[in-house]
Amino acid sequence: MSRARKGAIPGIAIVVIGFGCFGGYELYEKRYLSSDLRRTLTAAMDPAATNGDIMAYVRDARLQIRTMKDAAVFQKFEECVQLSEDSNEINSRLFNDSMTALQSLNSTDSLVSKLVEIRSEYWREHIPVPKILQTQIDQALAESAS
């Protein structure tokens, strides 16, 4: 073997190993979710978790981002948390508005029309009508029918 060939084989091997390592790293970065982040997000999705717990999980998860996949999943999780907070805010605002409107009404006719209007606001927002409000609507409709 010539001297040039002896030097080329290890050089080619180093280049191939280098590309293999880089490809493996890229694969890891784009496809794998770190186990710590997975555990934290799973705990945050627990139905028994309170808003305070979820905020603590968000802070913990922000520190556990290691890969590009972690960052993408965490971004989606933050969007879900924000949407959930917005939904809770809208739902509580609608419920509080409806309860204050109910307390301010005295006559049966205006009560029935106001209850129907409140129920339609919930339906427009695609939010289920709270059971306590639905019970009051049913009672008012039964009273107005008799």
Long-range contacts (C-beta under 8 A, 24 or more apart in sequence): 28-67, 29-67, 29-68, 29-69, 30-67, 30-68, 30-69, 31-69, 32-67, 32-69, 33-67, 33-69, 33-70, 33-73, 34-64, 34-65, 34-66, 34-67, 34-70, 36-64, 37-61, 37-64, 37-65, 37-66, 37-70, 37-73, 37-74, 40-64, 41-73, 41-74, 41-77, 44-77, 51-85, 51-88, 54-81, 87-127, 90-125, 90-127, 91-127, 94-118, 94-121, 94-122, 94-125, 94-127, 95-130, 95-133, 98-133, 99-133, 102-133, 102-136, 108-140, 108-143, 108-144, 109-144, 111-140, 112-140, 112-141, 112-144, 115-140, 115-141
